[in-house]
Amino acid sequence: MAKTSAISVRVPDNVKAAAEKAAAADSRSVASLVEKLLTDFLRKNGYLEK
């Protein structure tokens, strides 16, 4: 299993609510959704290997 690190972020209440709704629609936790979105962004912009 890959080593993981925790990141804590603050977002407005409406962003959190939208993230919870989007995560539920994709059968994910909010943490899993955020990890996917961040990973996709980093790969697309050349910060992570594809």
SEPA-665555 format. One record per residue: residue in three letters; z, x, y of N, C-alpha, C in turn. Coordinates in nm, 3 decimals. Example, Ala and Ser with C-alpha at 12.3 -4.5 7.8 and 13.67 -1.06 7.14 Angstrom:
<atom residu="ala" n_z="0.780" n_x="1.319" n_y="-0.569" ca_z="0.780" ca_x="1.230" ca_y="-0.450" c_z="0.780" c_x="1.320" c_y="-0.330"/>
<atom residu="ser" n_z="0.708" n_x="1.285" n_y="-0.225" ca_z="0.714" ca_x="1.367" ca_y="-0.106" c_z="0.787" c_x="1.290" c_y="0.003"/>
//
This chain:
<atom residu="met" n_z="0.000" n_x="0.084" n_y="-0.118" ca_z="0.000" ca_x="0.000" ca_y="0.000" c_z="0.000" c_x="0.088" c_y="0.124"/>
<atom residu="ala" n_z="-0.079" n_x="0.048" n_y="0.224" ca_z="-0.088" ca_x="0.125" ca_y="0.348" c_z="0.041" c_x="0.116" c_y="0.427"/>
<atom residu="lys" n_z="0.074" n_x="0.226" n_y="0.492" ca_z="0.192" ca_x="0.229" ca_y="0.579" c_z="0.164" c_x="0.143" c_y="0.702"/>
<atom residu="thr" n_z="0.262" n_x="0.067" n_y="0.746" ca_z="0.244" ca_x="-0.018" ca_y="0.863" c_z="0.347" c_x="0.014" c_y="0.969"/>
<atom residu="ser" n_z="0.315" n_x="-0.022" n_y="1.092" ca_z="0.406" ca_x="-0.006" ca_y="1.205" c_z="0.415" c_x="-0.139" c_y="1.278"/>
<atom residu="ala" n_z="0.530" n_x="-0.164" n_y="1.337" ca_z="0.551" ca_x="-0.287" ca_y="1.412" c_z="0.510" c_x="-0.270" c_y="1.557"/>
<atom residu="ile" n_z="0.450" n_x="-0.376" n_y="1.612" ca_z="0.417" ca_x="-0.383" ca_y="1.755" c_z="0.473" c_x="-0.515" c_y="1.806"/>
<atom residu="ser" n_z="0.542" n_x="-0.509" n_y="1.916" ca_z="0.599" ca_x="-0.629" ca_y="1.975" c_z="0.527" c_x="-0.657" c_y="2.107"/>
<atom residu="val" n_z="0.479" n_x="-0.779" n_y="2.124" ca_z="0.409" ca_x="-0.815" ca_y="2.248" c_z="0.462" c_x="-0.947" c_y="2.301"/>
<atom residu="arg" n_z="0.452" n_x="-0.964" n_y="2.431" ca_z="0.489" ca_x="-1.091" ca_y="2.494" c_z="0.361" c_x="-1.157" c_y="2.543"/>
<atom residu="val" n_z="0.350" n_x="-1.286" n_y="2.517" ca_z="0.235" ca_x="-1.364" ca_y="2.562" c_z="0.285" c_x="-1.496" c_y="2.621"/>
<atom residu="pro" n_z="0.206" n_x="-1.557" n_y="2.707" ca_z="0.244" ca_x="-1.688" ca_y="2.759" c_z="0.258" c_x="-1.790" c_y="2.646"/>
<atom residu="asp" n_z="0.340" n_x="-1.891" n_y="2.669" ca_z="0.364" ca_x="-1.993" ca_y="2.567" c_z="0.236" c_x="-2.059" c_y="2.517"/>
<atom residu="asn" n_z="0.140" n_x="-2.083" n_y="2.608" ca_z="0.017" ca_x="-2.149" ca_y="2.565" c_z="-0.069" c_x="-2.058" c_y="2.477"/>
<atom residu="val" n_z="-0.062" n_x="-1.928" n_y="2.498" ca_z="-0.135" ca_x="-1.834" ca_y="2.412" c_z="-0.071" c_x="-1.831" c_y="2.274"/>
<atom residu="lys" n_z="0.062" n_x="-1.830" n_y="2.269" ca_z="0.131" ca_x="-1.832" ca_y="2.140" c_z="0.097" c_x="-1.959" c_y="2.062"/>
<atom residu="ala" n_z="0.100" n_x="-2.074" n_y="2.131" ca_z="0.068" ca_x="-2.201" ca_y="2.066" c_z="-0.075" c_x="-2.200" c_y="2.012"/>
<atom residu="ala" n_z="-0.168" n_x="-2.148" n_y="2.091" ca_z="-0.307" ca_x="-2.142" ca_y="2.047" c_z="-0.322" c_x="-2.047" c_y="1.928"/>
<atom residu="ala" n_z="-0.250" n_x="-1.935" n_y="1.929" ca_z="-0.255" ca_x="-1.840" ca_y="1.818" c_z="-0.199" c_x="-1.902" c_y="1.690"/>
<atom residu="glu" n_z="-0.091" n_x="-1.978" n_y="1.703" ca_z="-0.034" ca_x="-2.046" ca_y="1.587" c_z="-0.132" c_x="-2.147" c_y="1.529"/>
<atom residu="lys" n_z="-0.200" n_x="-2.220" n_y="1.616" ca_z="-0.298" ca_x="-2.319" ca_y="1.571" c_z="-0.416" c_x="-2.251" c_y="1.503"/>
<atom residu="ala" n_z="-0.467" n_x="-2.144" n_y="1.564" ca_z="-0.580" ca_x="-2.070" ca_y="1.506" c_z="-0.542" c_x="-2.006" c_y="1.373"/>
<atom residu="ala" n_z="-0.423" n_x="-1.949" n_y="1.365" ca_z="-0.377" ca_x="-1.886" ca_y="1.241" c_z="-0.365" c_x="-1.990" c_y="1.130"/>
<atom residu="ala" n_z="-0.308" n_x="-2.104" n_y="1.161" ca_z="-0.293" ca_x="-2.210" ca_y="1.060" c_z="-0.430" c_x="-2.258" c_y="1.012"/>
<atom residu="ala" n_z="-0.525" n_x="-2.270" n_y="1.103" ca_z="-0.660" ca_x="-2.315" ca_y="1.066" c_z="-0.729" c_x="-2.216" c_y="0.974"/>
<atom residu="asp" n_z="-0.689" n_x="-2.089" n_y="0.982" ca_z="-0.747" ca_x="-1.983" ca_y="0.899" c_z="-0.655" c_x="-1.946" c_y="0.782"/>
<atom residu="ser" n_z="-0.552" n_x="-2.028" n_y="0.758" ca_z="-0.454" ca_x="-2.003" ca_y="0.650" c_z="-0.393" c_x="-1.864" c_y="0.659"/>
<atom residu="arg" n_z="-0.353" n_x="-1.826" n_y="0.779" ca_z="-0.292" ca_x="-1.695" ca_y="0.805" c_z="-0.163" c_x="-1.713" c_y="0.882"/>
<atom residu="ser" n_z="-0.084" n_x="-1.608" n_y="0.883" ca_z="0.029" ca_x="-1.602" ca_y="0.976" c_z="-0.026" c_x="-1.554" c_y="1.110"/>
<atom residu="val" n_z="0.051" n_x="-1.572" n_y="1.215" ca_z="0.010" ca_x="-1.522" ca_y="1.346" c_z="-0.004" c_x="-1.370" c_y="1.340"/>
<atom residu="ala" n_z="0.087" n_x="-1.303" n_y="1.273" ca_z="0.080" ca_x="-1.157" ca_y="1.262" c_z="-0.050" c_x="-1.114" c_y="1.193"/>
<atom residu="ser" n_z="-0.089" n_x="-1.184" n_y="1.088" ca_z="-0.212" ca_x="-1.152" ca_y="1.018" c_z="-0.334" c_x="-1.176" c_y="1.106"/>
<atom residu="leu" n_z="-0.332" n_x="-1.284" n_y="1.183" ca_z="-0.442" ca_x="-1.313" ca_y="1.275" c_z="-0.453" c_x="-1.204" c_y="1.381"/>
<atom residu="val" n_z="-0.342" n_x="-1.166" n_y="1.440" ca_z="-0.343" ca_x="-1.062" ca_y="1.544" c_z="-0.393" c_x="-0.930" c_y="1.486"/>
<atom residu="glu" n_z="-0.348" n_x="-0.895" n_y="1.365" ca_z="-0.396" ca_x="-0.772" ca_y="1.301" c_z="-0.546" c_x="-0.777" c_y="1.281"/>
<atom residu="lys" n_z="-0.599" n_x="-0.889" n_y="1.233" ca_z="-0.743" ca_x="-0.903" ca_y="1.211" c_z="-0.820" c_x="-0.891" c_y="1.341"/>
<atom residu="leu" n_z="-0.775" n_x="-0.962" n_y="1.445" ca_z="-0.844" ca_x="-0.957" ca_y="1.573" c_z="-0.842" c_x="-0.817" c_y="1.633"/>
<atom residu="leu" n_z="-0.729" n_x="-0.751" n_y="1.627" ca_z="-0.717" ca_x="-0.616" ca_y="1.682" c_z="-0.804" c_x="-0.518" c_y="1.603"/>
<atom residu="thr" n_z="-0.799" n_x="-0.527" n_y="1.471" ca_z="-0.880" ca_x="-0.439" ca_y="1.387" c_z="-1.029" c_x="-0.459" c_y="1.412"/>
<atom residu="asp" n_z="-1.071" n_x="-0.586" n_y="1.419" ca_z="-1.213" ca_x="-0.615" ca_y="1.448" c_z="-1.255" c_x="-0.557" c_y="1.583"/>
<atom residu="phe" n_z="-1.171" n_x="-0.574" n_y="1.685" ca_z="-1.201" ca_x="-0.521" ca_y="1.818" c_z="-1.212" c_x="-0.368" c_y="1.815"/>
<atom residu="leu" n_z="-1.116" n_x="-0.303" n_y="1.750" ca_z="-1.115" ca_x="-0.156" ca_y="1.745" c_z="-1.235" c_x="-0.102" c_y="1.670"/>
<atom residu="arg" n_z="-1.275" n_x="-0.167" n_y="1.561" ca_z="-1.395" ca_x="-0.124" ca_y="1.488" c_z="-1.520" c_x="-0.144" c_y="1.572"/>
<atom residu="lys" n_z="-1.533" n_x="-0.260" n_y="1.635" ca_z="-1.651" ca_x="-0.292" ca_y="1.716" c_z="-1.668" c_x="-0.193" c_y="1.830"/>
<atom residu="asn" n_z="-1.559" n_x="-0.145" n_y="1.886" ca_z="-1.564" ca_x="-0.055" ca_y="2.001" c_z="-1.550" c_x="0.093" c_y="1.965"/>
<atom residu="gly" n_z="-1.556" n_x="0.124" n_y="1.836" ca_z="-1.562" ca_x="0.264" ca_y="1.794" c_z="-1.429" c_x="0.337" c_y="1.784"/>
<atom residu="tyr" n_z="-1.318" n_x="0.263" n_y="1.789" ca_z="-1.187" ca_x="0.327" ca_y="1.779" c_z="-1.142" c_x="0.345" c_y="1.635"/>
<atom residu="leu" n_z="-1.199" n_x="0.264" n_y="1.545" ca_z="-1.171" ca_x="0.274" ca_y="1.401" c_z="-1.305" c_x="0.285" c_y="1.329"/>
<atom residu="glu" n_z="-1.304" n_x="0.355" n_y="1.217" ca_z="-1.426" ca_x="0.362" ca_y="1.136" c_z="-1.456" c_x="0.227" c_y="1.076"/>
<atom residu="lys" n_z="-1.584" n_x="0.198" n_y="1.060" ca_z="-1.625" ca_x="0.070" ca_y="1.004" c_z="-1.619" c_x="0.070" c_y="0.854"/>
//
